[in-house]
């Protein structure tokens, strides 16, 4: 009887092996996918409105590998008068991120700003695009990033080498509240200049931002004060007197899935 019980037990164990194999935990994928969407009262790029101070709907996708490599796409509506007929901006980027012991982070990559139908209105006008290399670092709540244009900067003649320095700060206050701050400085080369309402031009512009955030069920509501040291014209007859870099408050709501 003991022998029979042992034999039956062994058979039962063998028969149960496939079931155990089937219930073993699956190997975690090295890939992570995320998406984001946001609504903004104004789309400010380096302090300058891209929507003539009108609202913007923005969203994108990111695919990251456990090795640190990543690619992504981000999109927003823009004012077609600024981009010779294009009313959408599409950014494509890829790079490598790494977190070091001690809290330091590194991010290097390349980004292309693409504007479909740019150059179509007026017909034969300049097509506007831009490609930049970037390197960034982070430590705790502080970030520092440097972008360098390897193409003509938004198609301005002989403007390759224009660059931008971006310093940022974000801090969690607890209870779903946070604060953010930013300072940026743009160096322009060659034919890349900013035109002010008084008709003067400059080859640099600085911008800054300070704001507060509140997070609820994954949605981030933010209110930020954005400013620059220039009063820039929209650059077209219809927008000549529109100060697209004036100080303003930007309200937004966004979520990453």
Residue, then its C-alpha position, 0 to 999 in steps of 0.5 A: x500500500x505504501x509502495x502504491x501510494x508512492x507510485x501514484x504520488x510520483x505519477x501525480x507529480x509528473x502529470x502536474x509538471x506542465x501545469x506548474x510550467x504554465x503558471x510560472x511568471x512570464x519574463x518581463x518585457x525589456x520594452x516600455x511604452x507610454x503616451x501623453x496628451x495635454x491641453x495648453x492655453x498657449x504653446x510657448x517654445x523657448x518663451x515664444x508663442x507658436x500658436x499666436x497666443x491661442x490654445x494648443x492640443x498636444x500629445x505624443x508617444x515614447x518607446x523605451x528599452x531597459x538598456x536606456x535607448x528610447x525613441x519618441x514622437x510629439x505633436x502640437x498644433x501651431x499657427x500656419x502664418x508662422x510656418x509658411x502654411x504648416x499648422x502642425x508640428x511633429x517632433x521625432x527624437x531618439x537617444x539614450x538615458x542612464x541613471x548613475x549611482x548617487x542620483x545623477x542622470x544622463x540623457x543624450x540624443x537627437x531631435x527633428x522638428x518637422x512641419x508638414x506642408x511648410x512652404x505651401x503658403x505662400x507657394x514657393x516659400x521656405x520650408x521650415x525644419x530643424x534638427x538638433x543634438x542634445x545632451x542633458x544631466x540631472x541631479x535630484x530636482x535640478x536639470x541642465x540641457x544643451x541643444x545644438x542645431x546641426x541643420x540651419x536653425x528653422x531653415x534660416x540661412x547659415x544658422x547651423x550651430x545655433x544653440x540653446x541652454x535649458x536649466x530646470x527645477x521641479x520639486x514635490x511639495x507633498x499632498x499632490x502639489x509641486x513647483x517648477x522653474x526654468x531658465x533658457x538662453x538661445x544663441x542664434x547664428x547667421x541669418x537666424x535672428x529674432x525681430x522685435x516689434x520696434x523693428x530691431x533684431x537680435x541674435x539671442x533671447x532668454x526666457x524663464x518660467x515659474x509655476x505650480x502643479x497639482x496632480x489628481x488621478x494622474x492628471x497634472x494641472x499646471x499654472x505657469x508664468x512665462x516671460x522673455x527679455x524680448x518683444x517679438x513680432x509675429x513676422x507676417x503682415x497679419x501678425x506684425x503687431x502681435x507680441x508673441x513673446x510677451x509675459x503671460x500665464x499659461x494654464x495646462x492639463x496633461x496626463x501620461x498613460 
